[in-house]
């Protein structure tokens, strides 16, 4: 098997890494402390063509494939998980849904602007009483002439208060459970729509919001595809999104590991670097092994997706393992740093605060285990 990147992928990786080191890493701590997402980064990424890696050329994309998306996620999340979270949700959930299911008019209006970095999107899925259980959603979209009237709320929506438009999962046939869900595009200035930012423990550079829809009127042509096919569309979007989430976790784990390795070589105790003690060496051996396993699972899932092969199981395995590995590595990294890991001026605490959401978003670890078990025929 060939595990080497193509020449184009190697160049892309080098380019993204340079951008992340130059444009994102220097502002990462400040954005976290000020709880601010740098929208100017989105425009710069659009100008460079990075936001369109997976999308067709006719909309401004480069059609580089999902592996290139994984490369971008792995590199950028090392610089700032919080900043990359906003980029990830925009590209691989919001824009991906528009690309996969939108009409030509919707693609021209939303996808093109999103790829250019002129607009940013959000993915309105989770509700206060419905996250892992989409059949329990209560946000309704009832047809009224040439409009849908939306009522309900969404919770924990990344970019929710920043987005120019949102892809919202709604109930269009009440009582039909998951068979009655539809995806609808909601513009931020739609009457009856509002968003309230939430304060989060981690990923503080990203904006997380609660959405409210009170007789929110949206034109009927904002429906993505056909009515009552939203669950399948959301599942397809999330399956691909989980591959990128795996790379996201991989990058975070690599960042924590790299800082800890450097620290262990420099920090002196009992007259020698702490990394010379076998106890810490075993910690690093375990972390390195977890990272390599996560990397192989992630890139395998991305490769299968590009080849048109089934990858539901592989995406869930990658997301499950990589996210839990990132949490374990971040925790171990804090312990390696000792008291320094508990001080806010060191980056390691930021990675520890950021990691947990990766086990929750795009399907919790429990949901991933359910998916894998179902794919095994259980």
C-alpha positions as CSV (number, residue, x, y, z in Angstrom):
1,X,0.0,0.0,0.0
2,X,1.2,3.5,-0.8
3,X,1.1,5.8,2.2
4,X,2.9,8.7,0.5
5,X,1.2,12.0,-0.4
6,X,1.2,13.0,-4.1
7,X,3.5,15.9,-5.0
8,X,0.5,18.2,-5.1
9,X,-0.5,17.1,-1.6
10,X,3.0,17.7,-0.3
11,X,3.0,21.2,-1.7
12,X,-0.4,21.9,-0.3
13,X,0.7,20.6,3.1
14,X,3.7,22.8,3.1
15,X,1.7,25.8,2.0
16,X,-1.0,25.3,4.7
17,X,1.6,24.8,7.4
18,X,3.4,28.0,6.4
19,X,0.0,29.9,6.5
20,X,-0.9,28.4,9.9
21,X,2.5,29.3,11.4
22,X,2.4,32.8,10.0
23,X,-1.2,33.9,10.2
24,X,-2.9,31.7,12.9
25,X,-0.4,30.7,15.5
26,X,0.7,34.3,16.5
27,X,-2.9,35.3,17.3
28,X,-4.1,32.0,18.7
29,X,-3.6,32.8,22.4
30,X,-5.0,36.3,22.1
31,X,-8.2,35.1,20.2
32,X,-8.7,32.5,23.0
33,X,-8.3,35.0,25.7
34,X,-10.5,37.6,24.1
35,X,-13.0,34.9,22.9
36,X,-12.9,36.3,19.4
37,X,-13.0,34.6,16.0
38,X,-10.8,36.3,13.4
39,X,-13.1,36.7,10.4
40,X,-10.2,38.2,8.4
41,X,-8.6,34.7,8.4
42,X,-11.6,33.3,6.5
43,X,-11.2,35.9,3.7
44,X,-7.4,35.2,3.5
45,X,-8.1,31.4,3.2
46,X,-10.7,32.2,0.5
47,X,-8.2,34.3,-1.4
48,X,-5.7,31.4,-1.3
49,X,-8.2,28.9,-2.4
50,X,-8.0,26.7,0.7
51,X,-11.7,26.8,1.5
52,X,-12.5,25.3,-1.9
53,X,-10.2,22.2,-1.7
54,X,-13.1,19.8,-2.0
55,X,-15.4,21.8,-4.2
56,X,-15.8,22.0,-8.1
57,X,-13.8,24.5,-10.1
58,X,-17.0,26.1,-11.5
59,X,-17.8,27.5,-8.0
60,X,-14.3,28.6,-7.3
61,X,-13.0,25.4,-5.8
62,X,-9.9,23.3,-6.7
63,X,-11.4,19.8,-6.5
64,X,-8.4,18.6,-4.5
65,X,-10.3,15.9,-2.6
66,X,-11.0,14.9,1.0
67,X,-7.4,14.0,1.7
68,X,-6.4,17.6,1.1
69,X,-9.1,18.6,3.5
70,X,-7.6,16.2,6.1
71,X,-4.2,17.8,5.5
72,X,-5.6,21.3,6.0
73,X,-7.4,20.2,9.2
74,X,-4.3,18.5,10.7
75,X,-2.1,21.5,10.0
76,X,-4.4,24.3,11.0
77,X,-5.7,22.7,14.2
78,X,-2.2,22.5,15.5
79,X,-2.0,26.3,15.4
80,X,-5.4,27.0,17.0
81,X,-8.1,24.4,17.5
82,X,-10.6,27.2,18.4
83,X,-10.0,29.1,15.2
84,X,-10.1,26.0,13.1
85,X,-13.4,24.9,14.6
86,X,-15.1,27.9,13.0
87,X,-13.4,27.1,9.6
88,X,-14.3,23.4,9.9
89,X,-18.0,23.9,10.6
90,X,-18.2,26.5,7.8
91,X,-16.6,24.4,5.1
92,X,-17.2,20.8,6.0
93,X,-20.7,21.1,7.4
94,X,-22.5,24.2,6.1
95,X,-20.9,24.6,2.6
96,X,-20.7,20.8,2.2
97,X,-24.4,20.5,2.6
98,X,-25.0,23.3,0.1
99,X,-22.7,21.6,-2.4
100,X,-24.2,18.1,-2.0
101,X,-27.9,19.0,-1.9
102,X,-28.4,22.5,-3.1
103,X,-29.9,23.7,-6.4
104,X,-27.8,25.5,-9.0
105,X,-29.2,28.8,-7.8
106,X,-28.3,28.0,-4.1
107,X,-24.8,27.0,-5.1
108,X,-24.2,30.1,-7.1
109,X,-25.5,32.3,-4.2
110,X,-24.1,30.5,-1.1
111,X,-21.3,28.1,-2.2
112,X,-19.4,30.5,-4.4
113,X,-19.4,33.3,-1.7
114,X,-18.4,30.7,1.0
115,X,-15.5,29.4,-1.1
116,X,-14.3,32.9,-1.7
117,X,-14.3,33.6,2.0
118,X,-16.8,36.4,1.5
119,X,-19.4,34.7,3.7
120,X,-19.4,32.2,6.5
121,X,-21.9,29.5,7.3
122,X,-23.2,27.5,10.3
123,X,-24.7,24.1,10.8
124,X,-27.9,24.2,12.8
125,X,-28.5,20.7,14.0
126,X,-28.5,20.1,17.8
127,X,-31.4,21.2,20.0
128,X,-31.7,21.4,23.8
129,X,-33.5,18.0,23.9
130,X,-32.2,16.5,20.6
131,X,-28.6,16.0,19.6
132,X,-27.8,12.3,19.5
133,X,-31.5,11.7,18.9
134,X,-32.5,13.6,15.8
135,X,-35.9,12.0,15.8
136,X,-36.7,14.1,18.9
137,X,-36.2,17.5,17.1
138,X,-38.9,20.1,17.8
139,X,-37.9,23.0,15.5
140,X,-40.7,23.0,12.9
141,X,-40.8,24.5,9.4
142,X,-44.4,24.6,8.2
143,X,-45.2,25.6,4.6
144,X,-47.2,28.8,4.3
145,X,-47.7,29.8,0.6
146,X,-44.3,30.7,-0.8
147,X,-42.6,30.5,2.6
148,X,-41.7,28.2,5.4
149,X,-42.4,29.5,8.9
150,X,-39.8,28.2,11.3
151,X,-40.4,28.0,15.1
152,X,-38.0,26.4,17.7
153,X,-34.5,26.7,18.9
154,X,-31.0,25.2,18.4
155,X,-28.2,25.0,20.8
156,X,-24.3,24.7,20.7
157,X,-24.1,26.0,17.1
158,X,-20.6,27.0,16.1
159,X,-20.6,30.3,14.1
160,X,-24.3,30.7,15.0
161,X,-24.0,34.4,15.8
162,X,-21.4,35.1,13.1
163,X,-22.9,33.2,10.1
164,X,-24.2,35.0,7.0
165,X,-26.4,31.9,6.5
166,X,-27.2,28.7,8.3
167,X,-28.2,25.2,7.2
168,X,-30.9,24.3,9.7
169,X,-32.4,20.8,10.3
170,X,-36.1,21.2,10.8
171,X,-39.3,19.2,11.2
172,X,-41.4,19.6,8.1
173,X,-43.8,16.6,8.8
174,X,-44.5,16.5,12.6
175,X,-44.9,13.1,14.1
176,X,-42.9,11.4,11.4
177,X,-39.7,11.3,13.5
178,X,-36.5,11.2,11.4
179,X,-38.6,10.6,8.3
180,X,-40.0,14.1,8.7
181,X,-36.8,16.2,8.7
182,X,-35.7,18.7,6.1
183,X,-32.7,21.0,5.6
184,X,-33.4,24.7,5.0
185,X,-31.0,27.6,4.4
186,X,-31.7,30.5,6.7
187,X,-30.2,33.9,6.1
188,X,-29.0,35.8,9.2
189,X,-31.3,38.7,8.4
190,X,-34.4,36.5,8.2
191,X,-37.3,38.0,10.2
192,X,-37.9,36.1,13.4
193,X,-34.3,34.7,13.7
194,X,-31.9,35.6,16.5
195,X,-28.7,34.2,18.0
196,X,-27.2,34.5,21.5
197,X,-23.6,33.7,22.0
198,X,-22.7,31.1,24.7
199,X,-19.6,31.1,27.0
200,X,-17.7,27.8,26.6
201,X,-15.0,26.1,28.6
202,X,-12.8,25.5,25.5
203,X,-12.6,26.4,21.8
204,X,-13.1,30.0,23.0
205,X,-11.8,31.5,19.8
206,X,-14.8,30.0,18.0
207,X,-18.3,31.4,18.6
208,X,-20.9,29.0,20.0
209,X,-24.5,30.2,20.0
210,X,-28.1,29.4,20.8
211,X,-30.5,30.0,18.0
212,X,-34.1,31.1,18.2
213,X,-36.7,31.0,15.5
214,X,-40.0,32.8,16.2
215,X,-42.3,32.7,13.2
216,X,-39.2,33.0,11.2
217,X,-40.1,33.3,7.5
218,X,-37.9,31.8,4.9
219,X,-38.6,31.5,1.1
220,X,-39.7,28.0,0.1
221,X,-36.8,27.9,-2.4
222,X,-34.4,27.8,0.5
223,X,-35.2,24.1,1.0
224,X,-32.3,21.9,0.3
225,X,-33.5,19.1,-2.0
226,X,-36.9,17.5,-1.3
227,X,-38.9,17.7,1.9
228,X,-38.5,14.9,4.5
229,X,-35.1,13.8,3.3
230,X,-33.2,15.8,5.8
231,X,-32.0,13.0,8.0
232,X,-30.2,11.1,5.2
233,X,-28.7,14.4,4.0
234,X,-27.5,15.3,7.5
235,X,-26.1,11.8,8.0
236,X,-24.2,12.0,4.8
237,X,-22.8,15.5,5.7
238,X,-21.8,14.3,9.2
239,X,-20.1,11.2,7.9
240,X,-17.7,13.2,5.8
241,X,-17.5,15.8,8.6
242,X,-16.3,13.1,11.0
243,X,-13.3,12.4,8.8
244,X,-12.3,16.0,9.0
245,X,-13.1,16.0,12.8
246,X,-10.6,13.1,13.1
247,X,-7.9,15.1,11.5
248,X,-8.9,18.0,13.7
249,X,-8.3,15.8,16.8
250,X,-5.0,14.5,15.2
251,X,-3.7,18.0,14.8
252,X,-4.6,19.0,18.4
253,X,-2.9,15.9,19.7
254,X,0.2,16.6,17.7
255,X,0.3,20.1,19.0
256,X,0.1,19.0,22.6
257,X,2.6,16.2,22.0
258,X,5.1,18.5,20.3
259,X,5.1,21.1,23.0
260,X,5.4,18.4,25.7
261,X,8.3,16.7,23.9
262,X,10.2,20.0,23.7
263,X,9.4,20.7,27.4
264,X,10.7,17.3,28.5
265,X,14.0,17.9,26.7
266,X,14.5,21.3,28.3
267,X,13.1,20.9,31.8
268,X,15.7,19.9,34.3
269,X,15.1,17.8,37.4
270,X,17.6,15.9,39.6
271,X,20.4,17.1,37.3
272,X,19.0,15.8,34.0
273,X,16.2,16.5,31.5
274,X,12.9,15.1,32.7
275,X,12.5,13.3,29.4
276,X,15.4,11.0,30.4
277,X,13.3,9.3,33.1
278,X,11.7,6.1,32.0
279,X,8.3,7.0,33.4
280,X,8.0,10.0,31.0
281,X,9.5,8.0,28.1
282,X,6.7,5.5,28.3
283,X,4.2,8.3,28.3
284,X,5.7,9.7,25.1
285,X,5.8,6.2,23.5
286,X,2.1,5.7,24.2
287,X,1.2,9.2,22.9
288,X,3.3,8.7,19.7
289,X,1.6,5.3,19.1
290,X,-1.9,6.8,19.6
291,X,-1.1,9.6,17.1
292,X,0.2,7.2,14.5
293,X,-2.9,5.0,14.8
294,X,-5.2,8.0,14.6
295,X,-3.4,9.2,11.6
296,X,-3.7,5.9,9.7
297,X,-7.4,5.6,10.6
298,X,-8.1,9.1,9.5
299,X,-6.3,9.0,6.2
300,X,-7.7,5.6,5.4
301,X,-11.2,6.9,5.8
302,X,-10.4,10.0,3.6
303,X,-8.9,7.8,0.9
304,X,-11.9,5.4,0.9
305,X,-14.2,8.4,0.5
306,X,-12.2,9.7,-2.4
307,X,-12.3,6.3,-4.1
308,X,-16.1,6.1,-3.7
309,X,-15.9,3.2,-1.3
310,X,-18.1,2.7,1.8
311,X,-16.6,4.6,4.7
312,X,-19.3,5.0,7.3
313,X,-17.5,2.5,9.6
314,X,-14.1,3.9,8.9
315,X,-15.2,7.5,9.6
316,X,-16.7,6.5,12.9
317,X,-13.7,4.5,13.9
318,X,-11.4,7.4,13.0
319,X,-13.5,10.0,14.8
320,X,-13.9,7.8,17.9
321,X,-10.2,6.9,18.2
322,X,-8.7,10.2,17.2
323,X,-10.9,12.3,19.5
324,X,-10.3,10.0,22.6
325,X,-6.6,9.9,21.8
326,X,-6.5,13.7,21.7
327,X,-8.1,13.9,25.1
328,X,-5.7,11.4,26.6
329,X,-2.7,13.1,25.0
330,X,-3.8,16.6,26.2
331,X,-4.3,15.3,29.7
332,X,-1.0,13.6,29.8
333,X,0.7,16.7,28.4
334,X,-0.6,18.8,31.3
335,X,0.8,16.2,33.7
336,X,4.2,16.3,32.0
337,X,4.3,20.0,32.3
338,X,3.5,19.8,36.0
339,X,2.5,23.1,37.6
340,X,3.4,24.9,34.3
341,X,0.5,23.0,32.6
342,X,-1.9,24.6,35.0
343,X,-0.9,28.2,34.3
344,X,-2.9,30.1,31.7
345,X,0.1,31.7,30.0
346,X,1.2,28.3,28.7
347,X,-0.6,26.9,25.6
348,X,-0.9,23.4,27.0
349,X,-3.9,24.3,29.2
350,X,-5.7,25.6,26.1
351,X,-5.3,22.3,24.2
352,X,-6.6,20.5,27.3
353,X,-9.7,22.8,27.4
354,X,-10.3,22.5,23.7
355,X,-10.0,18.7,23.3
356,X,-13.2,17.6,25.0
357,X,-15.6,19.0,22.5
358,X,-14.1,16.7,19.8
359,X,-15.6,13.8,21.7
360,X,-19.0,15.5,21.7
361,X,-19.5,17.2,18.4
362,X,-20.5,15.4,15.2
363,X,-21.7,12.5,17.2
364,X,-20.4,11.6,20.7
365,X,-18.1,8.7,21.3
366,X,-21.1,6.7,22.4
367,X,-22.8,7.3,19.1
368,X,-19.7,6.4,17.1
369,X,-19.6,3.1,19.0
370,X,-23.3,2.5,18.2
371,X,-22.6,3.2,14.5
372,X,-19.7,0.8,14.4
373,X,-21.7,-1.9,16.1
374,X,-24.6,-1.4,13.7
375,X,-22.3,-1.6,10.7
376,X,-21.1,-4.9,12.2
377,X,-24.6,-6.2,12.0
378,X,-25.4,-6.0,15.7
